[in-house]
Amino acid sequence: MTGLRRCCLVVLSVVVALTVHSDAQESEIAGGPADTPSHFGESITVTTASRHREHAVDAPAAISQISGAEIERRAASSQVPKLIEHTPGLELTQSGLYDFNVNIRGFNGPLSRRVVVLIDGRDASIPFLGAQEWAAFSLPLDDLDTVEVVRGPSAALYGSNASSGVVNLVTRAPQSSVGGMLRLTAGELETFNLDTRWAGGAPRTGWWKLLAGRRSSGTFAVARRGAAEYAAPCPSSAACLPQEAAEPAATVEGWASSVRFDKDWGERSALTLEAGTSAVDGATVLTNLGRVTLDEVDRLWARARFSQPHWSSQATYNRRDAPRQTNLSSAGNLALDSDTWTLEAQTDRQLGATLRLVAGGALRRETIDSLDPATGAQTLLFEAVTDEVRALFAQLEWQASAHTKLFVAGRWDDSDRFFDDQISPRASLVWSPRPRHTLRLSYNAGFQAANYAEKLAQADVAAGLALQSHEELCAPFGVSCGFGGAATRRLAVGNPDLGIEKVRAFEVGYRALLGRNAFLTLDLYRSDNDEFITDLLPELVTPLGDINQFFAPYRPPPELPPAAAADLLAALERSLGPLAPLLTNNLDGDPFLALLTYGSFGAVSTHGAELAVRYAPTPRWTLFASTSTFEFDLERSLPGLDQILLPNAPRYQARASAAYTGERLSVELAGRWVDRFAWSSGAFTGDVPAYSTFDLAGSYRSSHRLTVALQVSNLFDNRHYEAFGGDLISRRALGSLTFRW
């Protein structure tokens, strides 16, 4: 706590000093943006907050941008979340070498799903979970042009999964990366990566780009059979790590390739055609069921975009084939395949001198199947499912005066399976009291729909129980009670009764260009969530009582005589003991035990503050510092719920970095400090101690063709875990050699 206070005092002192400096130079500032370094002030443009390009200081939402220069410095890590980990208000936990959980302003957890992540407008999440599969992001990181992070509910423009924010990744167009690139990366954990890019073309014939990448490394994951890394092996009355029946893979392998074609017809129209594929084998990820190793995951995607001056349309396709994913807790397979088609269209028009309209619509159709090809049985669902989602959105921007802009936006979403007619409004007032200073007042309302896992999942969490002997009570009557086959399954199940989680947020934001070389952002927020959807909870064992009432207590077949049915229930109660209330009937009437499930309870509110300062004392040096606070309250609670329903986020965080960019040499040292916090998610409950990490990134360009780079994550090898149940994170030093032609 003392360290945080000192950090805050330092940041505030710098802000005060720079503000005074800004007042002294106000007359010079009026000279225009040409006097300002390109990476500060109004020269920074963003697109994600309003779905059209605008100056960052005028954006109607809290937004951060990672520039191409910053991306290039960190490219050797091959980890997209490492690019955004210093964003104020971001909740980022690393659970494995390629396993990250990313959320904004609290409510983190395994397979986090409250932030939409887009790659050139394509949602690459796993539809079953709504979460990102970061291990499958195998593109060369410096092929990204920019990364933008919108903090706060963004459902008014992006729909359900944007209840906490948006991460927008924009890749480089072929015409801006003409030539070839080959990068070799090697280092600790037996890492060896290969990246290549080749682009060319001409305005008359069009532009093309080829990408390919290969990944190979060890892993942070270790076996949990008879031992555990940082907590007592379960069972234990204290925080413990559940023991596992299988061991994680020792090596992570991955590869990716893509091809893109762009054709522009001047300012009249433009066409983009792109397709790619990726695969990952051996990555271990944290889930609320336990750790899962991705033994065989293949992904295929494609997109086509056509645009004219005032409108654009895009069609995308995503396919995921995962026939083998090992649940380390049970050693069972969790097959999961999906197909997703999306069609979007948008118009952007100036209506007179003061009004601007952005409007559009989207249609998405997806099919999920968890059929195990080896057994012919479903592993995560009762049966394959399909859903279709339709959406319409619009935003009206009004330049009310020379100093005031008003943004009003709204979106309508409708789903065949999960929700009906949801409206998500937004309003923002952006006022500029002086040049390059803006004050923003915002209201956002949105919703978070339960995903397939939360509504429909049926996943084994432990070995089945042998209850075949009870079938003898049914056989004399010619009735099957479902106990005569394989062992009776013990499952974590979705809750079909889950409704919609409503989100309302109020924000006040301030952005200011201070002098010619500093940029300040300050954001204050309060968010209220109604009918909050929990993580996996034990059925019946919590103070909440019977969480999932869709699966009622077990009922014998109606064909069984009443006396025989009573005898069967009594025999099951004797055999199962305290597990007897968990026995229920599946959709086909067969019995199983529902051990874990999801719930929806009461009201949750959060509030906090995010302060960041970026300062360039010279054209080559850039300093950055930020701090954020987060508070969490249960507005309506039951005894013991506060120990179960946790935000999985620290109360305080601080970040800082220093970067030097020369003609040949580029170096950055970045640090992140996270306060201790409690973690509760499914099978994992325990404290995460406070930790700090420092990353070093540097490159030297010996010629216009050859660059040598060094990337060290967790520079001082502070072995720690960032999510209870995740792997211990240690240092990873990588060196790379890049050749361009």
N, C-alpha and C positions, 0 to 999 in steps of 0.2 A: 504493500500500500504506500509506503514511504517513497519507493522508487517511482510509482505512478504520479504521486503528487509533484515530485521534482520535475518529472517529464512534462506534466501539465503546466507548471509554472514557467518552465523554459519556453514551451510553445507559446503561452500567452504573452510572455515578455517579448518574444520575437514579433508577435502580432501587433502589440502596442507600438513597438519601435518602428515597424514597417508602416503602420497607419500614420504616425507622425511624419515619417519620411514621405508618404504619399501626399499628405496635405501640402508639404513644402514644394512638391513638384507638380501640383495640379495644373499649373499653367503649361508646363511642358507636355503633360499627358494630352492636353487638348490638341496637340499637333497632329494626332492621328495614329492609327494602329501601325503605320509603317515604321514608327520609331520603336516598336515593341518587339522583343524576340518572338519568333514564330511559335514557340511552344507555350506562350503565356497569353492570357487575355482573350480578346475577341478573335484572334486568328485561329483559336481552337474551335473546330466545328464538329458537331455530333449529329447522329440521325436517329438513334434509338428512342429518345424520349418522346418524339412527336411523329416518328415514321417519315420524317423528311429532314433535310440538312438545315442546320441553324447554328448560330453561335452558342457555345457552351454556357456563356453567362446568361443567355436568354432562355435556356431550356426550362420547361415546366416541371422538371423533376430533378431529384438529386442524382447526378450522373458523374462518373469518372471515366477517363479515357487512358488507355495504355498505348503509347505511340509506337511507330515502327522501329525507332531507334532503341527503345526499351525492350521490345520484343527480340530484336536481333542480339542484344547483349545476353539474353537468357535462353537463347534458342537451343543450346546444347543439352538442356535438361530433358527435352522431349515431353514435358509435362505442362499441359495447358493451364491447370489451376495455379501453377507457380507464377504465371504471368500476372494474376489478379490478386495474389494473397496479401498485398499491401494496400488494397482498397479499403478506405474507412467504412466501418459498419459491416464488413464482410465476415461471416462466420465460416472459417475454413479449417477443417481437420483432416490430417493425413493419417489414414488407417493402414496403409501398406505402401509399397514402392510406387504403384500406379493407382492406388485407391484413395480418392479424395471425396469428402462430403462438403458441398458448398451450399450455403444458404446466406440470407441477409437478415440482419436484425433479429437474431434468435431462432429457436426451433430447428436446430440442426439435428442430424441423426443419420444413421446408415441409410444409404440410398435416398438422400434428400431430394424432394420433388417439388419444392415451392418456388424454384427459380427456373424460368425458361432459358435454355441455352440454344442459340441459333448460330448456324454456320452459313453465311450468305442467305439467310432467311429460311434455312432448312433445319427443322427440329430433329436432332439425332438421338433423342432420349429413347430409353427402353419403354415401349408403350405399357407393358404390364405394370411397371413401377412408376413411370413418369420421371425416373432418375437418369443421370448420365452415366455412361460406361466409359469413364475417362481412359481406361487402359486401351480402348480401341481407337483413341484419337492419335493416330500415328503419322499425321502429316508433318512435314518440316515446319517447325514453329515460325521461322522467319518467312514463310510464305503467307503468314498473316499480315495484313496491312495495318489494321487497328483492332483493338478490343475495347468495347464500351460496356460499362456496368451501370444499370439503372437500379437505384435502391428504393425500395418501397413498392406497394401494390401497383401493378401495371396491367390489371385485368381489363381495363377500359380499352386498351389497344391490342393486348396479346392473349387474353382469355384466361382460363382456369388456372393453369400451372404457374402463372405469373403473379401469384398472390404475395410474393415477397420481392420480386424484381426480375430483371432480365440481364443476361450476359449475351452480348452480340459480337460474334467473331466475323470479321470481314477479310476475305483473302485477297491477294494481289491479282489484278487482272493480268493476262498474258502480256499485253503491250507495255506494262510497267515493270516487267521482269524478264525482258528479252535477254537471251543468252543461256548459258548453262551453269550449273552449280553441282559440286560433289563434295559431301562432307563425311568424314570419318570421325567417329567419337568413341573413346574407350576410357575405362577407368575402374573405380572401385565397384564391388559386387559383380566382378567379371563382366562388366558392361561392354558391349560392342554394338554400335549403331551405325547404320549407313543411310544417308539421305541424298537424293538427287533430284534436280529440277532442270528442265530444258524447255525453253519457250522461244517462240519466233513468230514470223508471219509478216504481213504487210496490210496497209489500209484497204487495198483493193481486194485482196483474197481472204482477209480475215486473220485472226491471231489464234495461236494454239499454245497449249502448255501441257507438259507431261510431268507427273510427280511419282516418286517411288521412295519407299522407306522400309528399313528392316531393323528390328529391335531384338536384342538378346542380352539377358542379364540374370543375375541372381535375384534374391528377394529378401525382404525383411522378415517374412513369415517363418516361424519355427513351430515345431510340433507341440501339441498340448495333450500328450498322452502320459499321464502320471506326473506331470510337472506343469508349471506355468511361469511366464516371464516376470511378472511384477505383482501378482496377487496369489493368494492361496488357491490351490485347486479345489473346485467344488466337489462334494458338498461342504459348505462352511456357513457359519452364522454371520460371518463378516463378508465384505465384498470379495468376490471370487471369480475366477475365470473358469467357465464350464469346460470339462474335459471333452476331448474329441475322439471319435472312433477312427478317423482317417488322418493322414498327414498331408500338409500342403505340398504343392509342387516346389521343387528346388530351383527351377529355372523358368523364366518368363520369356516367351518368344512372341514376336508380333511382326506383321508386315502390312503395308498399305500401298496402293497405287491408284492413280486417277488420271483422267484426260479431260481437257477443257478446250472448247472452241468458242471464240467471240467474233462477232461480225457487227460492225457499226456502219450505218448509212448516214454519216454526218450527224446532224442534230435531229434527223427525222425518226430513226428507230434503231434498236440494237437487239441482238439475239445472243444468248449464251446457252450452250449445250455442254453438260458436264456429267461424268459418271465415274464411279470409283468403287473400290472394294478394300476391305481390311479384315484382319484376323488377329486373334490373340489367344495364346495357349499358356496356361500356367499361372496367370495372375490370381492372387488371393484377395478377396474383397470382404468387407465387413457387412453383414446384414443383421436384421433383428432376430433372425432364426439362429445365427451363429456365423462362423466364417464359411465362405464358399470359394472353391477354386474353380476358375473358368478353364476347364480342360480343353474345350473345343468351341470357339465362338467365331463365326464368319458373318461378315456384314457386307451388304451390297446396297448401293445408293445411286440415285441419278436425279438430275434436275434440269429443267428447261425454263428459261426466262425470256420474255419478249417485252420490250418497253418502247414507248413513244414519249414525246415531250410531257404529256400530262397524265399518262397512265401506264401501268405495268401489270403483267400477270406472270405467275410462276407455278409450275407443277413439279412436285417432288415425289420420289419413291424411296422408301427405306425397307430393307429386308434384313432380318436377323435370324440366323440359324445357330442354335446352341443345343446340339443333341446330348452334350455331356458337360454338366456342371456338378461338381461333387460337394454336397453338404458335409462338411468335415465333422459336424456333430453326430450325424447318423450314418455317415458313409454312403448315403443314398444319392441317387442321381436326380437332378432338378432340370430336366429338359425344358427349353423355353424358346419357341419360335414366334416370329411376328412379321406381318406385312402391313405397311402403312402407305396410303396414297393421300396426297394433299394437293389441293388446287386453291390458289389465292389470286385475288385481283385487287388493285388499288388505284385510285385516282388522286391527283394532287393539283388543285386549281386555285388561282388567284381570283377572288370575286371582288372586283373593284379595287380601290386603292388601299382599303383597310382590312379586308376579310380574306382569309385563306382557308380552304376546305381540304381535308384529307379524309377519304372514305374508301371503304372496301368491304370485301367479304371473303370467307374461307369455307372450304368443305374438306373434311377429313374422314377417311374410312380406314379402319384397321381391324385385323384379325389376329387373335392370339391363340396359340396352341401349345400345350405342354406335354404332348405325346412323346413318350420314350420309345424310340424305334426298336430298342432291344427287347422290351417287355410288352409293348403294345398298350401300356397303361398311361393314364395322365399322371403327372408328377406334381403339378402346382394348381391345377384346376379340376373341376368335376368333368368338364367337357370344353371343347373349343368354343370361343365366343367371338362375336363381331359387334362393332359399334360404329355409328356414324355421327359426326358432330358437324353442325352448321353454325356459322357466325356472320354477323354484320357489324361493322364498326364505323365510326365517324368522329372527326375532331374539327371544330371550328376555332380558328385563331383570329382574334380581333385586335387590331392596333388601335386601342381606344384613344390614345394620345401619343405625343412624342416620347413619353416616359413610361407608358403603361400598356401592357398586353394582357388579354384575357383568353384563356384556353378552356374550352368546354368539350368534353369527349364522352362517348358512351359506346358500349358494345352489347350485342345480344348474342347469347350462345344457347344452343339446344342440342341435347344428346338423346339418342335412341334408348340408351341403357342406363345412364347414370344421373341425368338431371333434365328438368324441363324449364325452358324459357327463363334464363338468368340474365338480368340486366346489371351492367357494371358501369356506373357513372364516374366521371372525374371532372374537377374544376381547379384551375390554377390561375392565380393573379401574379404577374411578374411586373414589378415596379422598379424603375431606375431612378433613384433620388439624385444621382450625380453620374457623370460619365464613367462607364465601366464598373459600376456598382449596382447590383440588383438585389432586391428583396422579393422572396417568393412565398406566397401563401397557397397551400394546396389541400384539397380534400379528395381522397380516393376511396372508392368502395368496390369490392370485388368478392370473389368466392373461390373456394378450393374444393373441388369435387373429389370424392374418394376415388382412388385408382382401382385397377383390377385386383391387385393384391388385397387391398383393404376391404373390398366388397365380396370378392369371389374366390380368394385363395384357399387351397386345401393342400398343405404341405406337411410332410412327415417331420416331426421334431424329435422323435425317439422311436426305438424299435417297437413293433407291435406286441400286443399281449396275446398269449395263447389261451383262448376261451372256447376252443372247439368242444370241450366236454359239455358245455351248456346246450349244444345242439341236440343232445340226447333227450332233453325235456320237450323238444318240439317234434322230433321225428315220429313218435307214435301217432301224431295227429295229421301226418302228411304235410306238415308245414315247415318251411325253412325260415329260421330266425336270423340267418346271416352269419352265424358263428362257425359254420362247418368248413369253410375254406381256409384261406391264409389267416395269419394272425390279425387280430382286430387292431386297426391303425390308430395311432395317437398323433393328432394333427393340430397345426395352427390353422385357423379358419378365418376367412373373411366374414364380414358382417353385412349381409344384404340390406339390413334396415338402416344403414348409415345414411344420413342426409347430407346437406350442403353446409360447409363451414363458411360463415360470412365474415368478411374482413372490412373494417372501416379505419381509415388512417387520416390523421391531420398532421401537416408538416409546415414548418417555417424554415426557409433556407435563405442564406446570405452568401453572395459571391462578390468578390472584389479583386480588381487588379490594383495592387498597391505599388505606386511608382511605376517603373518600367520593368521590374524584374522579380515581382513576387505576386503570387496568386493565392487567395484565401477562400476557403469554403467552410461554412458552418451550417449544420442541419440539425433541427430539433424535431422530434416526431412523437406521436402517440398513436398506437394501433389497438383496436378492439376486435377480438375474435369471438364469435358466438358459435356454439355447437362445435367446439374444437375437436378435431379428429385425433385420437391418441395414437401412440405407437402400440405394438403388441403388448397386451396385458394378460396376466393369468386369469382364466375364466373361473369365477366364483371365489377365488382365494383372496381377492382384494376387498377393501371396505366398501366397494361399489356394488357388491352382490353379483347377481347374474348380469353380466355385461351384454352377452349376445343372446337375446331372447328369440332370435329366428330359429336357432337349433334348440328345440325344447328337450326336456328330459326324455330318455329312451322310452319308446312305446313298443310293446310286443306286437307282432302281426295281428290284425283284427280277426283272422281265421282261427287263432288259438283260443280254446275255451277259457273263460275267466279264471277258473281254478288253476289251470296250467300256466296262464300268464302270471298269476300271483306267485306261483312256485318259481317261475323263471326269474322274476324281479328279485325275489328273496335270495336266490342262489347267486345272482350277479352282485347283489349288495355284499354278500359274504366274501365273494372272490375279490372284488375290487376295493373294498374298504373305503378309505377317504376319496378314492377316485370314482366311486359309484355315481355321484351327481354329474360327472363330466361325460357320462355315456349318453349318446344321442343318436338320432337317425339322420342319415344322409338324404339327399334328394331322391334317391331310389329306394329308400327305406332301410338300407343296410346300416348296421351299427358301427359307430366309431367313437373315440374319445376326443372331445374338443378341449385341448389343454390351454391354448392361447388364442386370443382374438382381439379385435379392435373395438373401440368404443367412441362415443361422442358425448362430451360432457360440458355443460355450463358455459361460462364466459371467461376469457383470458384477456388481459390487457398488458401491453408493453409500452415503454417509453424510453427515450434515450437521446443522446447527443453525439454528433460526429464533427470533429474539428480537424482541418488539414491545412497545411501551409506548404507551398512549393516556392522556393527562392533560388534565384540564379545570381550569385554575387559577381560572377564573370560569365562571359559567353560560353565558357567551356565547363563550368561547374554548375551542378544542380543539387540543391539540398531539399529534402522532403521530410516532414514530420506530421504525424496525426495521432489523435487519441479518440477513443469512443467509449461511451458508457451504455449500459443496457440494464433495464429494470423489468421485472416480470411479476405480475400479480394475478392470483386466481380471484376473480370477482365473485364467483359462486363456487363453493367447494364443499366437499364432504370430508369427514375425518379420515386422514391418511392419504387423501388424494394428492396433497402437496409433496408427498414422498414418491409418488408414482409419475405424475404429470410434470415433467421438468423441461425447461427450454433447451437444455444441453448447450448452453452458451455462457461465456464468462461475463461478469459484471463490468470488467475493465479490460481494455486492450490498448496497446500503443505500438506504433510503427515509425521507423525512421530509415532514411537512406541518404547516401552521398554518391554522386555519380560524376565522373570526369569523361568528357568526350573530346578527344583531340583528333588531329588529322589522321593519325595512324593508331593511336592507343585509346582504348575505351575501358574504363574500370567502374564498377559499382559495388558498394558494400551496403547491404540492406539488413535490417534487424526487425524482429517482431517479438513482442512480449505479450503473453496471455495470462490473465489471472486464473486462479484455481476455480473449478466449477464442478457441479455434480452432474453425473451422466446416468440416464436411465432409458434403455431402449431394448425392448424384448428380453433376450437372454442375458443382457449385460446391464448391471447396475453397480456403480462405484464412483469414486471421486477421481477427477483428473487434476493432478497437482499443477501449480503454476509452472510455466516453462518459457524459455526464450530461445530463439534460433537466429542465426546470422548466416546470410548467403553472400558469397563472393562471386562476381562475374567479371571477366576481363577478356579483352581480345586485342590482338596486335596485327595490323595489316601491313605485312612486309612489302607487298606490291599490290597493284590493282587486281591481281589474280589470286594471291595467296593470303589467307588469314589464319592465325593461330589463336585459339581461345581456351579459356579455363573457366569451369563452372563448378563451384563447391557449395553444396547444400548442407546446412547444419555444420558450419565451418568449424566450430569448436567441439564437435562430436558430443553434444549434450543429448545423451540417450534418454528418450522420453516417449510417452504415448500421448496422443492428442484426443483420442476417443477411448473410453473404457471398453476394452475388448479388442481394440486395434493393435497392430504390431508396434514393437519398440522401434522408434525412428532413430537412426544413427547417421553419421556423416556419409556423404556420397560425393566424391571428387571425380570430375570428368574433364578430359582434355579433348580438343577437337582440332581438326585440320580441314580447312575449307578451300577448295580450288574453284575459281570461276573463269568462265570463258565466254 
